[in-house]
Amino acid sequence: MFWNEDCTTAAKKCLPDNSVDLMICDPPYGINGDKLDKHYNRNESNVIDGYIEIPQAEYALFSQKWITEAARVLRPGGSLYIVSGYTNLRDILNALAETGLQEVNHIIWKYNFGVFTSRKYVSSHYHILYYVKKGGERTFNTFAFFSDSETAANGGKANYQDREDVWIINREYQPRRIKNKNQLPTALLQKIILYSSNENDLVCDFFLGSFSTAKVAVGLGRRACGFELNKAAFDHQTGEIKKINPGEMLATLKQPLENRLKNRGRKFSSDETALILHTFKKMMHCGATKKDAIEKLGEQFGRGYWSVLNLVKANEKKR
């Protein structure tokens, strides 16, 4: 469900307590965002009119109101991601501190900004504050994109590098397309949603804007809801999101999430143990290295590298 209303007041009547699994919010930054085209000489002929900014003098109270509501609607264990610039970051952090939500990570999102400055450093990052509501199990799909045996282009572990707290994700440029003034890139939203939710979970955005979060959530097989106060943006984007087929993005992923380490955490059955050890012995006999054999067995049986290695080591000690 989507509402053309102010989240700070409408959430109370529209969303019950403890009803949302994941929230991704990119609130107005309080930096005269409605006039940025004048500062940066942007051509905004395809940008939807009606962007609603928050005066800096009101930002602390605004943050306190919507973050209080966000904490209320999150289920115990539910996750909240807030994208923020540095100007009013203190107000957001203060509001979060009053809710009792627990900080998980303070992520830095580095992006291509493209504005030259000569008398100060170029601002080329946003903050992404990752918090969780206490009292329940937090969803974090550690192997959402890479198994623990996959190697990155630089030779390091792909999974480790993908989960570092500095993200380099370029913003998307969409010339000649109708769009909102600001919107988050698909790659960033896919990363958050795949790591911090499961299929059919409810993903909420209090500031829908271009409906990017909702579109990606639906495309990844999640349910979506949220608020957008700008009527022009709301009317346009509610039509656009109907074009998204639920789950259509899952087929575009490198590998379906459910096929990666599908048996992780499960106890090895006697039949599985026997088959893994037999296959390992056969692979070693054919000239494979121990490392390569264990990595391939992990992929074949949906197990982590270390669990297969420990199984092999335990068998070797028995000899």
Buried (B, 14 or more C-beta within 10 A) or exposed (E): EBBBBBBBEBBEEBBEEBBBBBBBBBBBBBBEBBEBBEEEEEEBEEBBEBBBBBEBEEBBEBBBBBBBBBBBBBBEBBBBBBBBBEEBBEBBBEBBEEBEBEEBEEBBBEBEBEEEEEEEEEEEBBBBBBBBBEEEEBBBBBBBBBBBBBEEEEEEBBBEEBBEEEBEBEBBEEEEEEBBBBBBBBEBBBBBBBBBBBEEBBBBBBBBBBBBBBBBBBBBBBBBBBBBBBEEBBEBBBEEBEEBEBBEBBEEBEEEBEEBBEBBEEEBEEEBBEBBBEBBEEBBEEEBEEEEBBBBBBBEBBBBBEBBBEBBEEBEEEE
